[in-house]
Amino acid sequence: MLGVVFTEFMEMVEARFSPDVLDRIIERAAPENGGAYTAVGYYPHEEIVALVLALSEESGLPADALVRAFGQHLFGRFTQGYAPMIVGRKGTIDLLCQLDGDIHVAVRKLYPEARLPRFHVISREGDQLQLAYESPRGMEALAQGLIEGSIRHFDEVLQVDWAPGTYEGRPVSVFHVRPGA
């Protein structure tokens, strides 16, 4: 998994909780590198899972809620560090329809070893979208948080949820983005 995910997670923990909480979750998760991550490195997915579970134990908050909050935080950081990939998009649905196209292509240029999830547009009708998420990591909560961060960024009134489904005969998670209340 990309190091930027780890470094941003640690920044979020320090900002929303405290440096002491970050130290305790690193100690509890016991990653091989002692929690020394770089944004350009690649690290085992299991380490971010261990850090999230440690934060859940430390904070008493559900792991999925923490991962969604992290996804929202991460999208905010992407708008700063990777603005050219976001600027000019008409909104969340437009952005999501371009994930596997130009956005992930650009990410692979920056991080050639990245193993990114796949996104497939199942259907798009006006301000509604069904999007297949395909990843062996099962980070649906992170994807949902990123989408929610995009909705906030574009100041839209949309809701997003997901459910297990299939795409071209393969198991996927299907995200539904539609007008919210």
N, C-alpha and C positions, 0 to 999 in steps of 0.2 A: 504494500500500500504506500502511496506517496507520502513522503516525509512532511509535506506541507499540512496534511491532515493532522498529523501528530503535533506539530508545532502550534497550529491554530487551536487544537483541543487544549493544549497546555495553557495557552494564553487565555482562552475562555475560562478555564478553571481558576486561574489566578485572579482574573477580573471579577468573576461572579461569585467566587467563594473566597479563596485567599491563597497566598503562596504556601502557607502551612498545610492547607488541605491538599494542594498539589503534591507537596512532599510526602504526605501520608499515603495518598493513593499510589504514588510511584513505589513507595516502600511495600505497600500491600500487593500491588500487581507484580512486582519484582521482574521487570523486563530485563533481558540479557544485557542490554547496554546501560542499565541503570537510569534510564529515562533521558539519555543524551541523544536527542533527535535533531536532524538538520532538515530544512525544508526541501532540499534537493535529493535526500536519501530515499531509500526504499526499505520498508520494514514489514515484518509479518503482520497480517491482518489480526491475528489472534492477540497481538499486544494492545491494539486499540480497544478490543473487546474487553480484555482484562482491566485496562484503565477505566473504562466506562463502568464495569461491574464494581470496581473498587470505589469509584465515585458514588455509585448508587448506594453501596453499603455505608459509606462515610456520611452521605447527605440524607439518606432515608428516602430519596426520590426514585421513582421507577426508572430503570435503565432506558426504556424506549422514550420516555419524556426527556431525559437528558440528551439522548442522541438527536431527537427532533430539535431541541433547543440549540444543540451544536450545529445542526444543518442550517438553521436560521442565521446563526452567527457566521458560519462559513460563507454563506452567500453574501453577506454584508462585506466580508473581507475580499471576496472575489470581485465585487463591484469596484473595489479600490485597486487591487493588484492586477486584475485582468480585465479592466474596463473595456478595452477594444473588442472583447468577445461579447459584451453586453450592450454597449452603446449602439444605438440605431435599431434595436429590437422594438417591436410595437407593443410588447407586453409578454406576460408569462407564457401564454400559449405559443406565441411566435418563437420565443426562446426555446421552449421544450421541443418544438418541431425541428429545431436545428441542432439538437444535442449530438446525435451520432453523425451529423453532417459536418459542417464547418467548425463547430465548437470543439468536439473531441479530436478532430484532425489537428486543430491548433494546439490542443493540450499534448497530443502525442509528439508534436514537433519540439515542445519544451521538455517533455519527459518521455523519451522514447521507450523506456521499459515499463511504462504505466500499463496496468491491466485494468482498464476502465470498464464499468458496467455497460451493457448495451441497452439502448432505448429504441423502441419501434412504435411509430404512430399506428395505432389500430384504426382510429377514426377521429375525424375533426369536423365538427359542424358548428360554425360560428364561434361562440364563446364556450364551447364544450370540447373536451379532448379526452380520448382514451389512449393511454400510453403504456406499452409493455416495458417492464423493467426486468432485465435478465442479468443476474450476477450470482456466482457461487457463494459470495460473501453474505448474502441476505441482509443488506443494509437498507431495507425499505424505510425505516424510521429516519435515516440520514437523508435519503432521497426526498421524503416527505418534508423534512425540515428545510432542505434546499429550495423546494418548490414554494413552501410558505414564505421563505425569505425573498424569493422572486416576486411573489404576490405583494408583499409589503413594499419592496423596492419600487414596483410599478404602480403602487397605490391603487390596487384593484380590489374589487369585492368578488373574490372567488373562494371556493372551498375545494379541498383536495382530500381524497381518501384512497385507499387501495384494498384490493382483495386478491387472493390467489386466482390464477387463471391459466390459460394456455395461449401460445402464439405459435402458429405453424407447427402444432403438435408438441411443442416443448413447454414445460412448466415455467411460468413467469408470474410476476406480480403485476396486476393491471391497476394503474393509477387513473382515477377519474378526476378531472378538473372541470368545474362547472360554476356557474354564477352562485354566489353565496347569499345568505340572507342579510 
